[in-house]
């Protein structure tokens, strides 16, 4: 029973902490330094069918001047530019991008 009691205490402490997306953590803050999301889709008709899927990776980077998005892919087919905008918006929503107070 004492073992579980210690875990409960730790969880309660973490619930009081604030996760921030930028700056330097102070006190009860935790810095979310980077996030990476990997999106996959079925290969298109121009791809070698030996490939299982197409993959695009969107992540954050910070070189000291603030976070920016980094996009990597070998191949990602789109019908129009809105497909990429949709992925970027999804990524931003998942990381609460631009909101420095995620409490």
N, CA, C and O atoms as CSV, one atom per row, in Angstrom:
chain,resi,resn,atom,element,x,y,z
A,1,UNK,N,N,0.817,-1.198,0.000
A,1,UNK,CA,C,0.000,0.000,0.000
A,1,UNK,C,C,0.858,1.259,0.000
A,1,UNK,O,O,0.519,2.235,-0.669
A,2,UNK,N,N,1.961,1.253,0.737
A,2,UNK,CA,C,2.829,2.425,0.780
A,2,UNK,C,C,3.423,2.719,-0.594
A,2,UNK,O,O,3.625,3.880,-0.952
A,3,UNK,N,N,3.700,1.681,-1.354
A,3,UNK,CA,C,4.255,1.837,-2.693
A,3,UNK,C,C,3.319,2.684,-3.561
A,3,UNK,O,O,3.763,3.603,-4.249
A,4,UNK,N,N,2.027,2.367,-3.522
A,4,UNK,CA,C,1.049,3.100,-4.321
A,4,UNK,C,C,0.866,4.521,-3.803
A,4,UNK,O,O,0.620,5.443,-4.581
A,5,UNK,N,N,0.983,4.696,-2.508
A,5,UNK,CA,C,0.828,6.025,-1.919
A,5,UNK,C,C,1.867,6.987,-2.489
A,5,UNK,O,O,1.541,8.136,-2.789
A,6,UNK,N,N,3.113,6.536,-2.644
A,6,UNK,CA,C,4.162,7.378,-3.214
A,6,UNK,C,C,3.877,7.770,-4.649
A,6,UNK,O,O,4.167,8.896,-5.054
A,7,UNK,N,N,3.314,6.861,-5.418
A,7,UNK,CA,C,2.963,7.156,-6.804
A,7,UNK,C,C,1.863,8.204,-6.859
A,7,UNK,O,O,1.920,9.109,-7.692
A,8,UNK,N,N,0.884,8.104,-6.009
A,8,UNK,CA,C,-0.207,9.085,-5.978
A,8,UNK,C,C,0.341,10.463,-5.665
A,8,UNK,O,O,-0.055,11.440,-6.300
A,9,UNK,N,N,1.237,10.562,-4.708
A,9,UNK,CA,C,1.851,11.843,-4.351
A,9,UNK,C,C,2.556,12.445,-5.567
A,9,UNK,O,O,2.391,13.633,-5.847
A,10,UNK,N,N,3.328,11.653,-6.282
A,10,UNK,CA,C,4.071,12.132,-7.442
A,10,UNK,C,C,3.118,12.631,-8.532
A,10,UNK,O,O,3.359,13.687,-9.118
A,11,UNK,N,N,2.059,11.903,-8.809
A,11,UNK,CA,C,1.092,12.317,-9.825
A,11,UNK,C,C,0.442,13.630,-9.422
A,11,UNK,O,O,0.273,14.510,-10.266
A,12,UNK,N,N,0.078,13.785,-8.177
A,12,UNK,CA,C,-0.532,15.029,-7.728
A,12,UNK,C,C,0.437,16.193,-7.903
A,12,UNK,O,O,0.012,17.290,-8.264
A,13,UNK,N,N,1.711,15.983,-7.660
A,13,UNK,CA,C,2.711,17.028,-7.833
A,13,UNK,C,C,2.832,17.420,-9.312
A,13,UNK,O,O,2.892,18.604,-9.643
A,14,UNK,N,N,2.867,16.421,-10.189
A,14,UNK,CA,C,2.995,16.706,-11.613
A,14,UNK,C,C,1.782,17.433,-12.166
A,14,UNK,O,O,1.915,18.229,-13.095
A,15,UNK,N,N,0.605,17.178,-11.617
A,15,UNK,CA,C,-0.592,17.867,-12.086
A,15,UNK,C,C,-0.526,19.359,-11.809
A,15,UNK,O,O,-1.206,20.129,-12.487
A,16,UNK,N,N,0.259,19.791,-10.849
A,16,UNK,CA,C,0.390,21.209,-10.518
A,16,UNK,C,C,1.406,21.914,-11.416
A,16,UNK,O,O,1.463,23.144,-11.441
A,17,UNK,N,N,2.198,21.150,-12.145
A,17,UNK,CA,C,3.239,21.735,-12.986
A,17,UNK,C,C,2.643,22.280,-14.277
A,17,UNK,O,O,1.608,21.800,-14.740
A,18,UNK,N,N,3.292,23.275,-14.853
A,18,UNK,CA,C,2.867,23.859,-16.119
A,18,UNK,C,C,3.848,23.445,-17.206
A,18,UNK,O,O,5.063,23.483,-17.010
A,19,UNK,N,N,3.318,23.056,-18.334
A,19,UNK,CA,C,4.161,22.736,-19.479
A,19,UNK,C,C,4.208,23.970,-20.370
A,19,UNK,O,O,3.172,24.486,-20.790
A,20,UNK,N,N,5.424,24.437,-20.655
A,20,UNK,CA,C,5.606,25.600,-21.520
A,20,UNK,C,C,6.262,25.159,-22.823
A,20,UNK,O,O,6.966,24.149,-22.857
A,21,UNK,N,N,6.030,25.919,-23.900
A,21,UNK,CA,C,6.581,25.584,-25.216
A,21,UNK,C,C,7.805,26.416,-25.580
A,21,UNK,O,O,8.499,26.102,-26.547
A,22,UNK,N,N,8.075,27.458,-24.827
A,22,UNK,CA,C,9.238,28.285,-25.132
A,22,UNK,C,C,9.777,28.919,-23.862
A,22,UNK,O,O,9.118,28.917,-22.822
A,23,UNK,N,N,10.972,29.457,-23.959
A,23,UNK,CA,C,11.604,30.056,-22.793
A,23,UNK,C,C,12.401,29.033,-22.000
A,23,UNK,O,O,12.708,27.946,-22.490
A,24,UNK,N,N,12.726,29.395,-20.782
A,24,UNK,CA,C,13.482,28.513,-19.901
A,24,UNK,C,C,12.613,28.173,-18.699
A,24,UNK,O,O,12.060,29.084,-18.084
A,25,UNK,N,N,12.469,26.899,-18.336
A,25,UNK,CA,C,11.573,26.523,-17.242
A,25,UNK,C,C,12.040,27.062,-15.895
A,25,UNK,O,O,13.227,27.042,-15.567
A,26,UNK,N,N,11.067,27.544,-15.129
A,26,UNK,CA,C,11.335,28.052,-13.785
A,26,UNK,C,C,10.338,27.430,-12.822
A,26,UNK,O,O,9.184,27.205,-13.186
A,27,UNK,N,N,10.757,27.157,-11.630
A,27,UNK,CA,C,9.859,26.632,-10.601
A,27,UNK,C,C,9.182,25.342,-11.017
A,27,UNK,O,O,9.841,24.332,-11.261
A,28,UNK,N,N,7.856,25.383,-11.095
A,28,UNK,CA,C,7.063,24.196,-11.419
A,28,UNK,C,C,6.807,24.045,-12.919
A,28,UNK,O,O,5.895,23.314,-13.308
A,29,UNK,N,N,7.574,24.704,-13.758
A,29,UNK,CA,C,7.387,24.607,-15.199
A,29,UNK,C,C,8.235,23.485,-15.797
A,29,UNK,O,O,9.317,23.171,-15.300
A,30,UNK,N,N,7.725,22.895,-16.863
A,30,UNK,CA,C,8.448,21.905,-17.645
A,30,UNK,C,C,8.461,22.405,-19.077
A,30,UNK,O,O,7.415,22.768,-19.615
A,31,UNK,N,N,9.627,22.431,-19.699
A,31,UNK,CA,C,9.745,22.882,-21.087
A,31,UNK,C,C,9.529,21.711,-22.035
A,31,UNK,O,O,10.217,20.694,-21.951
A,32,UNK,N,N,8.565,21.865,-22.937
A,32,UNK,CA,C,8.381,20.919,-24.027
A,32,UNK,C,C,9.310,21.388,-25.133
A,32,UNK,O,O,8.982,22.308,-25.882
A,33,UNK,N,N,10.465,20.754,-25.231
A,33,UNK,CA,C,11.543,21.237,-26.083
A,33,UNK,C,C,11.322,20.929,-27.557
A,33,UNK,O,O,11.608,21.771,-28.408
A,34,UNK,N,N,10.821,19.742,-27.875
A,34,UNK,CA,C,10.585,19.406,-29.283
A,34,UNK,C,C,9.512,18.337,-29.390
A,34,UNK,O,O,9.283,17.550,-28.471
A,35,UNK,N,N,8.869,18.337,-30.539
A,35,UNK,CA,C,7.857,17.335,-30.847
A,35,UNK,C,C,8.109,16.867,-32.269
A,35,UNK,O,O,8.489,17.657,-33.134
A,36,UNK,N,N,7.896,15.582,-32.507
A,36,UNK,CA,C,8.002,15.022,-33.849
A,36,UNK,C,C,6.753,14.194,-34.120
A,36,UNK,O,O,6.371,13.349,-33.310
A,37,UNK,N,N,6.122,14.440,-35.259
A,37,UNK,CA,C,4.986,13.635,-35.704
A,37,UNK,C,C,5.333,13.025,-37.055
A,37,UNK,O,O,5.845,13.705,-37.944
A,38,UNK,N,N,5.050,11.745,-37.198
A,38,UNK,CA,C,5.267,11.045,-38.459
A,38,UNK,C,C,3.906,10.683,-39.029
A,38,UNK,O,O,3.120,9.981,-38.393
A,39,UNK,N,N,3.635,11.166,-40.229
A,39,UNK,CA,C,2.389,10.872,-40.928
A,39,UNK,C,C,2.699,9.902,-42.064
A,39,UNK,O,O,3.746,10.006,-42.702
A,40,UNK,N,N,1.801,8.969,-42.316
A,40,UNK,CA,C,2.001,8.017,-43.403
A,40,UNK,C,C,0.744,7.951,-44.259
A,40,UNK,O,O,-0.364,8.209,-43.789
A,41,UNK,N,N,0.942,7.599,-45.527
A,41,UNK,CA,C,-0.174,7.368,-46.430
A,41,UNK,C,C,0.224,6.286,-47.422
A,41,UNK,O,O,1.406,5.994,-47.603
A,42,UNK,N,N,-0.771,5.703,-48.056
A,42,UNK,CA,C,-0.533,4.667,-49.050
A,42,UNK,C,C,0.262,5.242,-50.218
A,42,UNK,O,O,0.104,6.415,-50.558
A,43,UNK,N,N,1.105,4.433,-50.826
A,43,UNK,CA,C,1.869,4.894,-51.987
A,43,UNK,C,C,0.927,5.230,-53.128
A,43,UNK,O,O,-0.164,4.670,-53.229
A,44,UNK,N,N,1.357,6.152,-53.992
A,44,UNK,CA,C,0.527,6.512,-55.138
A,44,UNK,C,C,0.886,5.649,-56.351
A,44,UNK,O,O,1.752,4.778,-56.270
A,45,UNK,N,N,0.221,5.898,-57.457
A,45,UNK,CA,C,0.389,5.048,-58.642
A,45,UNK,C,C,1.763,5.199,-59.296
A,45,UNK,O,O,2.145,4.350,-60.102
A,46,UNK,N,N,2.509,6.243,-58.976
A,46,UNK,CA,C,3.831,6.426,-59.572
A,46,UNK,C,C,4.945,5.777,-58.758
A,46,UNK,O,O,6.085,5.691,-59.215
A,47,UNK,N,N,4.614,5.323,-57.556
A,47,UNK,CA,C,5.603,4.732,-56.659
A,47,UNK,C,C,5.788,3.245,-56.945
A,47,UNK,O,O,4.905,2.583,-57.490
A,48,UNK,N,N,6.926,2.752,-56.574
A,48,UNK,CA,C,7.206,1.319,-56.632
A,48,UNK,C,C,6.324,0.623,-55.596
A,48,UNK,O,O,6.342,0.997,-54.424
A,49,UNK,N,N,5.574,-0.355,-55.999
A,49,UNK,CA,C,4.639,-1.036,-55.095
A,49,UNK,C,C,5.350,-1.853,-54.031
A,49,UNK,O,O,4.702,-2.373,-53.122
A,50,UNK,N,N,6.672,-1.978,-54.122
A,50,UNK,CA,C,7.416,-2.640,-53.055
A,50,UNK,C,C,7.455,-1.768,-51.802
A,50,UNK,O,O,7.646,-2.264,-50.691
A,51,UNK,N,N,7.273,-0.473,-51.995
A,51,UNK,CA,C,7.208,0.441,-50.864
A,51,UNK,C,C,5.869,0.274,-50.168
A,51,UNK,O,O,4.831,0.176,-50.823
A,52,UNK,N,N,5.892,0.241,-48.853
A,52,UNK,CA,C,4.670,0.035,-48.085
A,52,UNK,C,C,3.832,1.311,-47.998
A,52,UNK,O,O,2.611,1.271,-48.153
A,53,UNK,N,N,4.492,2.438,-47.750
A,53,UNK,CA,C,3.761,3.693,-47.611
A,53,UNK,C,C,4.704,4.876,-47.817
A,53,UNK,O,O,5.927,4.734,-47.811
A,54,UNK,N,N,4.102,6.033,-47.999
A,54,UNK,CA,C,4.865,7.283,-48.026
A,54,UNK,C,C,4.855,7.852,-46.612
A,54,UNK,O,O,3.912,7.648,-45.848
A,55,UNK,N,N,5.912,8.561,-46.286
A,55,UNK,CA,C,6.056,9.074,-44.925
A,55,UNK,C,C,6.526,10.517,-44.977
A,55,UNK,O,O,7.398,10.876,-45.768
A,56,UNK,N,N,5.930,11.341,-44.117
A,56,UNK,CA,C,6.382,12.721,-43.946
A,56,UNK,C,C,6.527,12.950,-42.443
A,56,UNK,O,O,5.659,12.567,-41.658
A,57,UNK,N,N,7.630,13.577,-42.058
A,57,UNK,CA,C,7.920,13.830,-40.648
A,57,UNK,C,C,7.940,15.340,-40.432
A,57,UNK,O,O,8.685,16.059,-41.098
A,58,UNK,N,N,7.129,15.808,-39.509
A,58,UNK,CA,C,7.109,17.223,-39.129
A,58,UNK,C,C,7.579,17.300,-37.687
A,58,UNK,O,O,7.081,16.585,-36.817
A,59,UNK,N,N,8.546,18.177,-37.447
A,59,UNK,CA,C,9.092,18.318,-36.097
A,59,UNK,C,C,9.368,19.783,-35.808
A,59,UNK,O,O,9.296,20.631,-36.697
A,60,UNK,N,N,9.683,20.066,-34.560
A,60,UNK,CA,C,10.083,21.413,-34.180
A,60,UNK,C,C,11.590,21.452,-34.014
A,60,UNK,O,O,12.220,20.457,-33.656
A,61,UNK,N,N,12.144,22.595,-34.275
A,61,UNK,CA,C,13.571,22.842,-34.037
A,61,UNK,C,C,13.701,24.224,-33.408
A,61,UNK,O,O,12.876,25.110,-33.635
A,62,UNK,N,N,14.737,24.383,-32.628
A,62,UNK,CA,C,15.006,25.676,-32.009
A,62,UNK,C,C,16.504,25.900,-32.005
A,62,UNK,O,O,17.238,25.224,-31.284
A,63,UNK,N,N,16.956,26.841,-32.802
A,63,UNK,CA,C,18.372,27.171,-32.860
A,63,UNK,C,C,18.735,28.322,-31.947
A,63,UNK,O,O,19.811,28.906,-32.076
A,64,UNK,N,N,17.845,28.651,-31.023
A,64,UNK,CA,C,18.106,29.743,-30.097
A,64,UNK,C,C,17.246,30.966,-30.374
A,64,UNK,O,O,17.110,31.835,-29.512
A,65,UNK,N,N,16.673,31.042,-31.552
A,65,UNK,CA,C,15.837,32.193,-31.902
A,65,UNK,C,C,14.353,31.889,-31.850
A,65,UNK,O,O,13.545,32.689,-32.322
A,66,UNK,N,N,13.985,30.772,-31.297
A,66,UNK,CA,C,12.581,30.373,-31.231
A,66,UNK,C,C,12.332,29.135,-32.073
A,66,UNK,O,O,13.149,28.765,-32.916
A,67,UNK,N,N,11.207,28.509,-31.835
A,67,UNK,CA,C,10.877,27.273,-32.541
A,67,UNK,C,C,10.436,27.544,-33.974
A,67,UNK,O,O,9.781,28.546,-34.262
A,68,UNK,N,N,10.803,26.640,-34.853
A,68,UNK,CA,C,10.268,26.650,-36.203
A,68,UNK,C,C,10.017,25.220,-36.628
A,68,UNK,O,O,10.531,24.285,-36.013
A,69,UNK,N,N,9.231,25.044,-37.673
A,69,UNK,CA,C,8.871,23.710,-38.138
A,69,UNK,C,C,9.891,23.198,-39.132
A,69,UNK,O,O,10.445,23.960,-39.925
A,70,UNK,N,N,10.134,21.899,-39.081
A,70,UNK,CA,C,11.030,21.223,-39.996
A,70,UNK,C,C,10.245,20.080,-40.628
A,70,UNK,O,O,9.611,19.296,-39.923
A,71,UNK,N,N,10.286,19.983,-41.961
A,71,UNK,CA,C,9.540,18.947,-42.676
A,71,UNK,C,C,10.524,18.096,-43.468
A,71,UNK,O,O,11.346,18.619,-44.220
A,72,UNK,N,N,10.431,16.764,-43.292
A,72,UNK,CA,C,11.304,15.826,-44.009
A,72,UNK,C,C,10.446,14.770,-44.690
A,72,UNK,O,O,9.489,14.259,-44.109
A,73,UNK,N,N,10.804,14.447,-45.936
A,73,UNK,CA,C,10.144,13.347,-46.634
A,73,UNK,C,C,10.981,12.937,-47.837
A,73,UNK,O,O,11.684,13.759,-48.424
A,74,UNK,N,N,10.902,11.669,-48.198
A,74,UNK,CA,C,11.479,11.207,-49.455
A,74,UNK,C,C,10.454,11.353,-50.566
A,74,UNK,O,O,10.798,11.649,-51.710
A,75,UNK,N,N,9.189,11.140,-50.216
A,75,UNK,CA,C,8.113,11.249,-51.185
A,75,UNK,C,C,6.791,11.382,-50.447
A,75,UNK,O,O,6.487,10.580,-49.564
A,76,UNK,N,N,6.000,12.394,-50.804
A,76,UNK,CA,C,4.680,12.593,-50.228
A,76,UNK,C,C,3.812,13.221,-51.307
A,76,UNK,O,O,4.025,14.375,-51.679
A,77,UNK,N,N,2.845,12.481,-51.810
A,77,UNK,CA,C,1.988,12.962,-52.887
A,77,UNK,C,C,0.827,13.779,-52.332
A,77,UNK,O,O,0.222,13.419,-51.322
A,78,UNK,N,N,0.529,14.882,-53.008
A,78,UNK,CA,C,-0.591,15.732,-52.614
A,78,UNK,C,C,-1.450,16.033,-53.833
A,78,UNK,O,O,-0.966,16.039,-54.965
A,79,UNK,N,N,-2.732,16.282,-53.585
A,79,UNK,CA,C,-3.634,16.694,-54.660
A,79,UNK,C,C,-3.543,18.201,-54.880
A,79,UNK,O,O,-3.585,18.673,-56.016
A,80,UNK,N,N,-3.417,18.949,-53.792
A,80,UNK,CA,C,-3.205,20.397,-53.871
A,80,UNK,C,C,-2.545,20.883,-52.584
A,80,UNK,O,O,-2.348,20.098,-51.655
A,81,UNK,N,N,-2.208,22.147,-52.522
A,81,UNK,CA,C,-1.465,22.699,-51.383
A,81,UNK,C,C,-2.226,22.592,-50.065
A,81,UNK,O,O,-1.613,22.628,-48.999
A,82,UNK,N,N,-3.530,22.464,-50.120
A,82,UNK,CA,C,-4.320,22.342,-48.881
A,82,UNK,C,C,-3.983,21.064,-48.115
A,82,UNK,O,O,-4.162,21.014,-46.898
A,83,UNK,N,N,-3.500,20.035,-48.801
A,83,UNK,CA,C,-3.099,18.798,-48.118
A,83,UNK,C,C,-1.954,19.068,-47.140
A,83,UNK,O,O,-1.964,18.569,-46.014
A,84,UNK,N,N,-0.977,19.851,-47.569
A,84,UNK,CA,C,0.158,20.194,-46.696
A,84,UNK,C,C,-0.290,21.128,-45.577
A,84,UNK,O,O,0.121,20.968,-44.428
A,85,UNK,N,N,-1.121,22.087,-45.909
A,85,UNK,CA,C,-1.641,23.019,-44.900
A,85,UNK,C,C,-2.396,22.244,-43.820
A,85,UNK,O,O,-2.274,22.547,-42.633
A,86,UNK,N,N,-3.173,21.247,-44.233
A,86,UNK,CA,C,-3.911,20.415,-43.284
A,86,UNK,C,C,-2.956,19.703,-42.322
A,86,UNK,O,O,-3.202,19.678,-41.116
A,87,UNK,N,N,-1.870,19.125,-42.843
A,87,UNK,CA,C,-0.901,18.435,-41.989
A,87,UNK,C,C,-0.232,19.400,-41.014
A,87,UNK,O,O,-0.072,19.084,-39.835
A,88,UNK,N,N,0.154,20.566,-41.502
A,88,UNK,CA,C,0.803,21.552,-40.631
A,88,UNK,C,C,-0.156,22.002,-39.530
A,88,UNK,O,O,0.238,22.120,-38.370
A,89,UNK,N,N,-1.411,22.251,-39.893
A,89,UNK,CA,C,-2.398,22.653,-38.885
A,89,UNK,C,C,-2.639,21.546,-37.864
A,89,UNK,O,O,-2.801,21.823,-36.676
A,90,UNK,N,N,-2.665,20.299,-38.319
A,90,UNK,CA,C,-2.820,19.178,-37.394
A,90,UNK,C,C,-1.632,19.111,-36.432
A,90,UNK,O,O,-1.805,18.925,-35.228
A,91,UNK,N,N,-0.431,19.265,-36.977
A,91,UNK,CA,C,0.771,19.233,-36.142
A,91,UNK,C,C,0.738,20.350,-35.102
A,91,UNK,O,O,1.011,20.113,-33.925
A,92,UNK,N,N,0.409,21.553,-35.528
A,92,UNK,CA,C,0.346,22.685,-34.592
A,92,UNK,C,C,-0.675,22.435,-33.486
A,92,UNK,O,O,-0.423,22.756,-32.325
A,93,UNK,N,N,-1.813,21.871,-33.838
A,93,UNK,CA,C,-2.841,21.591,-32.832
A,93,UNK,C,C,-2.351,20.545,-31.836
A,93,UNK,O,O,-2.622,20.654,-30.640
A,94,UNK,N,N,-1.636,19.539,-32.319
A,94,UNK,CA,C,-1.148,18.479,-31.428
A,94,UNK,C,C,-0.126,18.997,-30.426
A,94,UNK,O,O,-0.058,18.495,-29.304
A,95,UNK,N,N,0.646,19.963,-30.799
A,95,UNK,CA,C,1.662,20.457,-29.873
A,95,UNK,C,C,1.272,21.775,-29.221
A,95,UNK,O,O,2.041,22.349,-28.451
A,96,UNK,N,N,0.064,22.251,-29.539
A,96,UNK,CA,C,-0.379,23.538,-28.996
A,96,UNK,C,C,0.647,24.605,-29.365
A,96,UNK,O,O,1.003,25.454,-28.548
A,97,UNK,N,N,1.112,24.546,-30.605
A,97,UNK,CA,C,2.169,25.401,-31.117
A,97,UNK,C,C,1.804,26.874,-31.006
A,97,UNK,O,O,0.719,27.282,-31.419
A,98,UNK,N,N,2.697,27.659,-30.458
A,98,UNK,CA,C,2.467,29.093,-30.335
A,98,UNK,C,C,1.801,29.490,-29.039
A,98,UNK,O,O,1.690,30.682,-28.754
A,99,UNK,N,N,1.355,28.539,-28.248
A,99,UNK,CA,C,0.756,28.837,-26.967
A,99,UNK,C,C,1.754,28.479,-25.882
A,99,UNK,O,O,1.989,27.300,-25.614
A,100,UNK,N,N,2.342,29.488,-25.258
A,100,UNK,CA,C,3.418,29.232,-24.300
A,100,UNK,C,C,2.902,28.866,-22.913
A,100,UNK,O,O,3.706,28.641,-22.009
A,101,UNK,N,N,1.584,28.800,-22.716
A,101,UNK,CA,C,1.066,28.404,-21.422
A,101,UNK,C,C,0.056,27.296,-21.620
A,101,UNK,O,O,-1.124,27.556,-21.855
A,102,UNK,N,N,0.512,26.073,-21.527
A,102,UNK,CA,C,-0.324,24.891,-21.726
A,102,UNK,C,C,-0.688,24.309,-20.370
A,102,UNK,O,O,-0.247,23.213,-20.024
A,103,UNK,N,N,-1.486,25.033,-19.606
A,103,UNK,CA,C,-1.815,24.571,-18.248
A,103,UNK,C,C,-3.135,23.852,-18.202
A,103,UNK,O,O,-3.557,23.402,-17.137
